[in-house]
Amino acid sequence: MIRIHNVRKSFQDLDVLKGISFAIEDSEIFGIIGQSGAGKSTLLRCINGLEAYDSGEIEVDGTVVSVKDKSKLKYLQKQMGMIFQGFNLLERLDVYDNVALPLKFWGISPKTPENRKKILELLGLVGLEDKVHAKPRELSGGQKQRVAIARALVLDPRFLLCDEATSALDPEITKEILGLLQKINRELGITIVIVTHQMEVVKQVCDRVAFLSDGVVLAEGKPEDLFVKPDRPEIRSFLREESNLLPKEGVNIQLFFSGEGSDEPVVTHMARTLQRDFSICWAKLEDFRENVYGSLVINVRKEDRESVCAFLDEKKVAWEVIS
């Protein structure tokens, strides 16, 4: 659905995107993640034609995104709903008229029975059927973002692009908004692209992710794979995966847990079976859409290394010795 090939973008002497390439499949929720300044938002603005890229190619549903071809760009932008961090609602308009704004922009009357029904249905979808005539100042942050989502859906887009859409919300409201995005993806089949620096967002909703750092893609794939065994220091730093407090004596072994079998009592079973003592030095286990993923580090005596590793192999637990 969205193909990005060797895209480069500079602002004067600053290279922001340095040969970005990846593809986003139809009807998936795709995350673009990384620290601030990685180039995430710039890339999203290139996808929807708000920014021109210098070289490479972005193709959306078979059409190349180009700011030079105004007619094609206008058609593509109608297919892409945008959700921003700051909501971007007009204070003088009520909820109904804020949702209707894209229709007015395209010269479509929001007052026809068909479009009025559509707007009211969208407000029902986002849980705001009782706020039709409320002004933005009367709404909470989460409710404002729900209005923004309904507005982004009013033109029946095939894509929903979210630029740090939950960054201004507290954790509980963020969880609700992400649940709503999952519902929209599931019920409407809309492809959703989420730009974020929040790992919690990625864990809850994304099918796949691309990790950006300094304008390049360092990793791409399932978020749980990225989380369980990050292979780049930039990613480990982003995930806060490293510990400087590991013991200097003995052998430090990192165990990796991914989905199926992660609820098995491997560690206690190993201690009882081998009749060996060891220390748990560091651990990070988290929930990815109802499955537990993560890792922990144990410290064993050098003479116990062989038997411990053999036990882990027998139980099909992924592991590695770390310094």
Backbone hydrogen bonds, N-H to C=O, Kabsch-Sander energy under -0.5 kcal/mol:
donor,donor_aa,acceptor,acceptor_aa,energy
2,I,24,I,-2.1
3,R,59,E,-2.9
4,I,22,F,-2.7
5,H,3,R,-0.5
5,H,57,E,-2.9
6,N,4,I,-0.5
7,V,20,I,-2.5
8,R,55,S,-2.0
9,K,17,L,-1.9
11,F,14,L,-2.7
12,Q,10,S,-0.6
14,L,11,F,-2.3
15,D,13,D,-0.7
16,V,9,K,-2.5
16,V,14,L,-0.7
17,L,9,K,-2.1
18,K,215,G,-3.1
19,G,7,V,-1.4
20,I,7,V,-2.3
22,F,4,I,-1.8
24,I,2,I,-3.0
28,E,25,E,-1.3
30,F,28,E,-0.7
30,F,192,I,-2.9
31,G,208,R,-2.6
32,I,194,I,-3.0
33,I,31,G,-0.6
33,I,210,A,-2.3
34,G,196,T,-0.7
38,A,35,Q,-1.6
43,L,39,G,-2.1
44,L,40,K,-2.1
45,R,41,S,-2.3
46,C,42,T,-1.6
47,I,43,L,-2.0
48,N,44,L,-1.8
49,G,46,C,-0.7
50,L,45,R,-1.8
51,E,45,R,-1.9
54,D,8,R,-2.1
55,S,8,R,-1.3
57,E,5,H,-2.1
59,E,3,R,-2.9
60,V,63,T,-3.2
61,D,1,M,-4.0
61,D,59,E,-0.6
63,T,60,V,-1.9
65,V,58,I,-3.2
66,S,64,V,-0.6
69,D,66,S,-0.9
70,K,68,K,-1.1
73,L,69,D,-2.4
74,K,70,K,-2.4
75,Y,71,S,-1.7
76,L,72,K,-2.6
77,Q,73,L,-2.8
78,K,74,K,-1.3
79,Q,75,Y,-0.8
79,Q,76,L,-1.1
80,M,77,Q,-0.7
81,G,79,Q,-0.6
81,G,159,F,-2.8
83,I,161,L,-2.6
85,Q,163,D,-0.7
87,F,84,F,-1.0
88,N,86,G,-2.7
91,E,89,L,-0.6
93,L,90,L,-1.4
95,V,134,A,-1.9
96,Y,132,V,-2.3
98,N,94,D,-2.1
99,V,95,V,-2.2
100,A,96,Y,-1.7
101,L,97,D,-0.6
101,L,98,N,-0.8
103,L,100,A,-0.7
104,K,100,A,-1.8
105,F,101,L,-2.5
106,W,102,P,-1.7
107,G,104,K,-1.7
108,I,103,L,-3.4
112,T,109,S,-0.7
116,R,112,T,-2.9
117,K,113,P,-2.2
118,K,114,E,-1.9
119,I,115,N,-2.5
120,L,116,R,-2.3
121,E,117,K,-2.3
122,L,118,K,-2.3
123,L,119,I,-2.3
124,G,120,L,-1.7
125,L,121,E,-2.3
126,V,122,L,-2.1
127,G,124,G,-0.9
128,L,123,L,-3.7
131,K,128,L,-2.1
134,A,131,K,-1.4
138,E,135,K,-2.4
139,L,136,P,-1.9
144,K,140,S,-2.4
145,Q,141,G,-2.0
146,R,142,G,-1.6
147,V,143,Q,-2.0
148,A,144,K,-2.2
149,I,145,Q,-2.0
150,A,146,R,-2.4
151,R,147,V,-2.7
152,A,148,A,-2.0
153,L,149,I,-1.1
153,L,150,A,-0.6
154,V,150,A,-0.7
154,V,151,R,-0.9
156,D,153,L,-2.0
158,R,79,Q,-1.8
159,F,79,Q,-2.1
160,L,191,T,-2.5
161,L,81,G,-3.3
162,C,160,L,-0.5
162,C,193,V,-3.2
163,D,83,I,-2.9
163,D,161,L,-0.6
164,E,162,C,-0.9
164,E,195,V,-2.4
167,S,164,E,-1.3
169,L,166,T,-1.7
174,T,170,D,-2.8
175,K,171,P,-2.1
176,E,172,E,-1.5
177,I,173,I,-2.6
178,L,174,T,-2.6
179,G,175,K,-1.9
180,L,176,E,-1.9
181,L,177,I,-2.2
182,Q,178,L,-2.2
183,K,179,G,-2.0
184,I,180,L,-2.4
185,N,181,L,-2.5
186,R,182,Q,-2.5
187,E,183,K,-3.0
188,L,184,I,-2.4
189,G,184,I,-0.5
189,G,185,N,-1.0
190,I,184,I,-0.7
191,T,158,R,-2.1
192,I,28,E,-2.0
193,V,160,L,-2.8
194,I,30,F,-3.0
195,V,162,C,-3.3
195,V,193,V,-0.5
196,T,32,I,-2.1
196,T,194,I,-0.5
199,M,197,H,-0.7
201,V,198,Q,-0.7
202,V,198,Q,-1.3
203,K,199,M,-2.6
204,Q,200,E,-1.7
205,V,201,V,-1.9
206,C,201,V,-0.5
206,C,202,V,-1.3
207,D,29,I,-2.8
208,R,29,I,-1.2
209,V,221,G,-2.9
210,A,31,G,-2.4
211,F,219,A,-3.1
212,L,33,I,-3.1
212,L,210,A,-0.6
213,S,216,V,-2.4
215,G,38,A,-1.9
216,V,213,S,-1.4
218,L,211,F,-2.7
218,L,216,V,-0.7
219,A,211,F,-1.0
221,G,209,V,-2.3
226,L,222,K,-1.8
227,F,223,P,-2.2
228,V,224,E,-2.8
229,K,225,D,-1.7
236,R,232,R,-2.3
237,S,233,P,-2.3
238,F,234,E,-1.9
239,L,235,I,-2.4
240,R,236,R,-0.6
240,R,237,S,-0.6
241,E,236,R,-3.1
251,V,300,V,-2.9
252,N,322,I,-0.6
253,I,251,V,-0.6
253,I,298,I,-3.0
254,Q,320,E,-3.1
255,L,253,I,-0.5
255,L,296,L,-3.3
256,F,318,A,-2.7
257,F,294,G,-3.2
259,G,292,V,-1.5
262,S,259,G,-2.2
264,E,261,G,-1.6
266,V,264,E,-2.2
269,H,265,P,-2.1
270,M,266,V,-2.4
271,A,267,V,-2.0
272,R,268,T,-2.1
273,T,269,H,-2.7
274,L,270,M,-2.6
275,Q,271,A,-1.0
276,R,271,A,-0.9
279,S,299,N,-2.0
281,C,279,S,-0.7
281,C,297,V,-2.8
282,W,297,V,-1.2
284,K,295,S,-3.0
286,E,293,Y,-3.1
288,F,286,E,-0.5
288,F,291,N,-3.8
289,R,287,D,-0.6
291,N,288,F,-1.3
293,Y,286,E,-2.8
293,Y,291,N,-0.5
294,G,257,F,-2.3
295,S,284,K,-2.0
296,L,255,L,-1.9
297,V,282,W,-3.3
298,I,253,I,-2.8
299,N,279,S,-2.6
300,V,251,V,-2.6
300,V,298,I,-0.5
304,D,301,R,-1.5
305,R,301,R,-0.6
305,R,302,K,-1.1
308,V,304,D,-2.3
309,C,305,R,-2.6
310,A,306,E,-2.1
311,F,307,S,-2.0
312,L,308,V,-2.3
313,D,309,C,-2.2
314,E,310,A,-2.2
315,K,311,F,-2.0
316,K,313,D,-1.2
317,V,312,L,-2.8
318,A,256,F,-0.7
318,A,316,K,-0.5
320,E,254,Q,-1.6
322,I,252,N,-2.4
